[in-house]
Amino acid sequence: MSTHRDVSAFKAYDIRGIFPEQVNASFMDALARAFTTKFRPKSIVIGYDARMSSETLAAALTEGFRDSGVDVLDLGLCGTEMVYFATGTYKTDGGVMITASHNPKEYNGCKIVARDVVPVGSANGLLDIKKMVAENGPFQHSCSGNPDQRGNYTRLDVTKEFLDWMTGQLRTSIDKELRIVLNAGNGAAGPTLQALAGMLPCRCDLLYENPDGNFPNGVPNPLLPECREDTTRAVLKNSADLGVAFDGDFDRCFFFDEKGRFIEGYYIVGLLARQILKKHPGAKIIHDPRLTWNTIETIRDMGGVPVESKTGHVFIKELMRLEKAEYGGEMSAHHYFRSFWYCDTGILPFLLILELLSSSGRKLSELVDEAIRRFPVTGEQNFTITAPPAQVLRAVESQYEGKGTVTHRDGLSISFDDWRFNLRASNTEPLLRLNVEARNDAGLLQNKRDEIVALISKFT
């Protein structure tokens, strides 16, 4: 009999909703049973972030899996990439990270992977799981009432193993004279960053390293300008060479140069592509369609092959596997590596940029200033609209019909000789997102941005 459980927390790629109204212990128990019914796992990895509700939800998820006969490896408080690491290293049949990433503190949810760390999204099982959770079944296997058939439970700390693997990816010694600010944002990153700082020869100054689900210093989301100020101040106060801020589940990191200036993720993609192509000449590199010119030019200059993907981790991971690409980068600070099961990580990009600073002897500002000058960008702007997204995209496209090169790989992209833009509906929120870039002309960039904003504003 249907219970009509609220499943509005299910999104295209993950689960994210408000605790306890949308995501609670009963929800997590049903989720475990539904995953077991769909994928028939023998073992599963579970980890959770620093949110106040995360440990409670992890306990319910654990019991749901064990009652279904599944062995659980519990990582405890950790990062999403540590769930990926343990799932791949221990060859389990899946992994679940309990997190709402950068969302406000009242949210929680899950990121789910299957065997071989393949993400579970709407196209490969998440909709089936959603249906079973909504209807509370039918679940095909349960050991309730028979303790002998319950899954085993193992508490596992993979921090050292994980960090040994991460630092093992470096080929250049880290300059011990470098001074780094690492802002954990009171999220899950603190303990891992403390352990990593102890392994690095350079000086690391930690900021907000104590996990606190109340987020007393603001939600750990450095994409928000108001969440960048503390890192900037710490870089300037400590005369640091680099600032790095992590989001709540630390699968993303954000960079600040020695002047305390926030560096757009777009330019970091170019630097990381360069680092990867030094180690893997001729490799394929995946990029998203929002901002492209600097990335494509950098990859081609280094002898690599740029390949464009739709925005979103499911699409990029799938295309990376298909193309056997060494690296994939999004301007939103998601960085994916073939060596890391094609998954995104926040720790490895930090280490690779640290390696670049050490090997080049240059400041981060010196490494990005030319790209910023040659390919200025507006930064992503979000719009809440009253009309269907397709209608707005058609209206904008009609204004530029016959004037530029149009593609629809992800929303609407139009390229002209000296500027281009991408306008797309968000995969995770009811928003339209706009990105504009230009060639060597910040004034043109702003004029064209204003021009498109005026078009969009008719629908807001």
HUFENTA-V708808 format. One record per residue. N is the residue number from 0. SS is DSSP state (~ for helix, > for strand, _ for the rest). PHI is phi in whole degrees, -180 to 180 (NA if undefined). Layout:
N|SS|PHI / N|SS|PHI
//
This chain:
0|_|NA / 1|_|-69 / 2|_|-99 / 3|_|53 / 4|_|-64 / 5|_|-66 / 6|_|-121 / 7|_|-67 / 8|_|-76 / 9|>|-71 / 10|_|-113 / 11|_|-65 / 12|_|-115 / 13|_|-157 / 14|>|-123 / 15|>|-154 / 16|>|-158 / 17|>|-86 / 18|_|-93 / 19|_|-99 / 20|_|-64 / 21|_|-102 / 22|_|-124 / 23|_|-150 / 24|~|-62 / 25|~|-63 / 26|~|-60 / 27|~|-68 / 28|~|-61 / 29|~|-65 / 30|~|-62 / 31|~|-61 / 32|~|-68 / 33|~|-68 / 34|~|-60 / 35|~|-63 / 36|~|-63 / 37|~|-75 / 38|~|-110 / 39|_|51 / 40|_|-74 / 41|_|-96 / 42|>|-145 / 43|>|-146 / 44|>|-100 / 45|>|-128 / 46|>|-140 / 47|>|-151 / 48|_|-91 / 49|_|-89 / 50|_|-63 / 51|_|-61 / 52|_|-92 / 53|~|-66 / 54|~|-66 / 55|~|-63 / 56|~|-67 / 57|~|-64 / 58|~|-63 / 59|~|-67 / 60|~|-64 / 61|~|-59 / 62|~|-65 / 63|~|-62 / 64|~|-69 / 65|~|-64 / 66|~|-64 / 67|_|-94 / 68|_|86 / 69|_|-100 / 70|>|-74 / 71|>|-113 / 72|>|-103 / 73|>|-99 / 74|>|-85 / 75|>|69 / 76|>|-66 / 77|_|-164 / 78|_|-101 / 79|~|-56 / 80|~|-67 / 81|~|-75 / 82|~|-66 / 83|~|-59 / 84|~|-60 / 85|~|-68 / 86|~|-61 / 87|~|-74 / 88|~|-68 / 89|_|-94 / 90|_|51 / 91|_|-80 / 92|_|-89 / 93|>|166 / 94|>|-153 / 95|>|-131 / 96|>|-104 / 97|>|-88 / 98|_|-167 / 99|_|-119 / 100|_|54 / 101|_|-99 / 102|_|-69 / 103|_|-57 / 104|_|-65 / 105|_|-77 / 106|>|-91 / 107|>|-157 / 108|>|175 / 109|>|-145 / 110|>|-114 / 111|>|-123 / 112|>|-128 / 113|>|-103 / 114|~|-56 / 115|~|64 / 116|~|61 / 117|_|-80 / 118|>|-65 / 119|_|-98 / 120|_|-128 / 121|~|-60 / 122|~|-83 / 123|~|-141 / 124|_|132 / 125|~|-67 / 126|~|-69 / 127|~|-64 / 128|~|-64 / 129|~|-57 / 130|~|-63 / 131|~|-67 / 132|~|-65 / 133|~|-61 / 134|~|-100 / 135|_|57 / 136|_|134 / 137|_|-77 / 138|_|-96 / 139|_|-90 / 140|_|-151 / 141|_|-151 / 142|_|-105 / 143|_|-55 / 144|_|89 / 145|_|-130 / 146|~|-59 / 147|~|-67 / 148|~|-98 / 149|_|-67 / 150|_|-69 / 151|_|-78 / 152|>|-125 / 153|>|-133 / 154|>|-86 / 155|_|-135 / 156|_|-106 / 157|_|-103 / 158|~|-56 / 159|~|-66 / 160|~|-60 / 161|~|-63 / 162|~|-71 / 163|~|-61 / 164|~|-65 / 165|~|-62 / 166|~|-68 / 167|_|-71 / 168|_|-80 / 169|_|-85 / 170|_|-114 / 171|_|-122 / 172|_|-65 / 173|_|-80 / 174|_|-65 / 175|_|-69 / 176|_|-82 / 177|_|-68 / 178|>|-124 / 179|>|-124 / 180|>|-101 / 181|>|-118 / 182|>|-102 / 183|_|-85 / 184|_|63 / 185|_|61 / 186|_|-90 / 187|_|-77 / 188|~|-72 / 189|~|-49 / 190|~|-60 / 191|~|-69 / 192|~|-67 / 193|~|-61 / 194|~|-66 / 195|~|-66 / 196|~|-59 / 197|_|-71 / 198|_|-96 / 199|_|-95 / 200|_|-77 / 201|_|-83 / 202|>|-88 / 203|>|-119 / 204|>|-101 / 205|>|-90 / 206|>|-127 / 207|_|52 / 208|_|-81 / 209|_|-84 / 210|_|-61 / 211|_|-153 / 212|_|-66 / 213|_|-82 / 214|_|47 / 215|_|-65 / 216|_|-109 / 217|_|100 / 218|_|-61 / 219|_|-75 / 220|_|-141 / 221|_|-67 / 222|_|-69 / 223|_|-83 / 224|~|-53 / 225|~|-70 / 226|~|-96 / 227|_|-103 / 228|~|-63 / 229|~|-66 / 230|~|-67 / 231|~|-58 / 232|~|-62 / 233|~|-67 / 234|~|-62 / 235|~|-70 / 236|~|-63 / 237|_|-93 / 238|_|50 / 239|_|-78 / 240|_|-86 / 241|>|-161 / 242|>|-118 / 243|>|-135 / 244|>|-116 / 245|>|-112 / 246|_|-84 / 247|_|-60 / 248|_|-109 / 249|_|44 / 250|_|-89 / 251|_|-134 / 252|>|-130 / 253|>|-128 / 254|>|-109 / 255|>|-129 / 256|_|-79 / 257|_|-67 / 258|_|-92 / 259|_|82 / 260|_|-81 / 261|>|-70 / 262|>|-103 / 263|_|-56 / 264|~|-57 / 265|~|-54 / 266|~|-75 / 267|~|-67 / 268|~|-57 / 269|~|-62 / 270|~|-65 / 271|~|-70 / 272|~|-60 / 273|~|-62 / 274|~|-63 / 275|~|-66 / 276|~|-72 / 277|~|-64 / 278|~|-89 / 279|_|-133 / 280|_|-56 / 281|_|79 / 282|_|-68 / 283|>|-85 / 284|>|-126 / 285|>|-92 / 286|>|-139 / 287|>|-90 / 288|_|-89 / 289|_|-71 / 290|_|-134 / 291|_|-135 / 292|~|-59 / 293|~|-64 / 294|~|-63 / 295|~|-62 / 296|~|-63 / 297|~|-62 / 298|~|-62 / 299|~|-67 / 300|~|-61 / 301|_|-90 / 302|_|84 / 303|_|-92 / 304|>|-120 / 305|>|-78 / 306|>|-132 / 307|>|-89 / 308|>|-126 / 309|_|-61 / 310|_|-68 / 311|_|120 / 312|~|-65 / 313|~|-63 / 314|~|-68 / 315|~|-68 / 316|~|-64 / 317|~|-64 / 318|~|-69 / 319|~|-61 / 320|~|-64 / 321|~|-64 / 322|~|-90 / 323|_|55 / 324|_|-73 / 325|_|-79 / 326|>|-151 / 327|>|-133 / 328|>|-135 / 329|_|-116 / 330|_|-63 / 331|_|-83 / 332|_|79 / 333|_|-92 / 334|>|-127 / 335|>|-119 / 336|>|-135 / 337|~|-58 / 338|~|-66 / 339|~|-109 / 340|_|56 / 341|_|60 / 342|>|-103 / 343|>|-89 / 344|_|-148 / 345|_|-98 / 346|~|-74 / 347|~|-65 / 348|~|-58 / 349|~|-59 / 350|~|-66 / 351|~|-69 / 352|~|-69 / 353|~|-62 / 354|~|-63 / 355|~|-64 / 356|~|-61 / 357|~|-69 / 358|~|-77 / 359|~|-88 / 360|_|69 / 361|_|-109 / 362|_|-78 / 363|~|-60 / 364|~|-60 / 365|~|-68 / 366|~|-79 / 367|~|-115 / 368|~|-59 / 369|~|-65 / 370|~|-64 / 371|~|-64 / 372|~|-71 / 373|~|-75 / 374|_|-131 / 375|_|-65 / 376|>|-131 / 377|_|-85 / 378|_|83 / 379|_|-71 / 380|>|-115 / 381|>|-111 / 382|>|-133 / 383|_|-93 / 384|_|-115 / 385|_|-98 / 386|_|-96 / 387|_|-59 / 388|~|-54 / 389|~|-60 / 390|~|-67 / 391|~|-66 / 392|~|-62 / 393|~|-63 / 394|~|-65 / 395|~|-67 / 396|~|-61 / 397|~|-64 / 398|~|-71 / 399|_|-116 / 400|_|-60 / 401|_|79 / 402|_|-105 / 403|_|-149 / 404|>|-90 / 405|>|-104 / 406|>|-134 / 407|_|-127 / 408|_|-60 / 409|_|-148 / 410|_|74 / 411|>|-123 / 412|>|-120 / 413|>|-132 / 414|>|-114 / 415|_|-118 / 416|_|-62 / 417|_|-123 / 418|>|-161 / 419|>|-154 / 420|>|-148 / 421|>|-130 / 422|>|-128 / 423|>|-147 / 424|>|-80 / 425|_|-63 / 426|_|-80 / 427|_|-122 / 428|_|-139 / 429|_|-79 / 430|_|-137 / 431|>|-100 / 432|>|-119 / 433|>|-118 / 434|>|-132 / 435|>|-129 / 436|>|-136 / 437|>|-138 / 438|_|-109 / 439|_|58 / 440|_|-149 / 441|~|-67 / 442|~|-67 / 443|~|-60 / 444|~|-55 / 445|~|-68 / 446|~|-63 / 447|~|-71 / 448|~|-60 / 449|~|-61 / 450|~|-64 / 451|~|-73 / 452|~|-59 / 453|~|-61 / 454|~|-67 / 455|~|-67 / 456|~|-62 / 457|_|-67 / 458|_|-113 / 459|_|-99
//
